[in-house]
Amino acid sequence: MGKRFGKWRRMVKQLRGKLYIMRVCITMLLCWDDKYS
């Protein structure tokens, strides 16, 4: 059970990182769009 929990925690961490990166990219794209449209 402990091992499994650690694996889950690592997965959640990776997922959070991906979501954060995606959000930053989307925000940048929206700002860029605003500037040059």
N, C-alpha and C positions, 0 to 999 in steps of 0.2 A: 504493500500500500504506500509506504513512504517513497519508494522509488518512483512509483507511478505519479505520485503527487509532484515530485520534482520535475518529471518530464512535462507534466501539464503546465507547471509554472513557467518552464522555459518556453513552451509553445505560446503561452499567453503573452510573455514578454516580447517574443518575435512578432506576434500579431499586432501588439500595441505599437511597436516600432514601425511596422509597415503602414498602419493606419495613420500614424503621425506624419510619416514621409508623404503619404498620399495627400493628406490635408494641406501640408505645406505646398506641395506642387500645385494643387487646385487653387489655393489662395494666390500663389504667384501668377498662375495663368489668368485668373480673374482680374488681378491688378494690372497685368500686362495688357489684357484685353481692353480694360477701361482706359488705359493711357493712350492706346494707339487706335481706338475705334472712332 
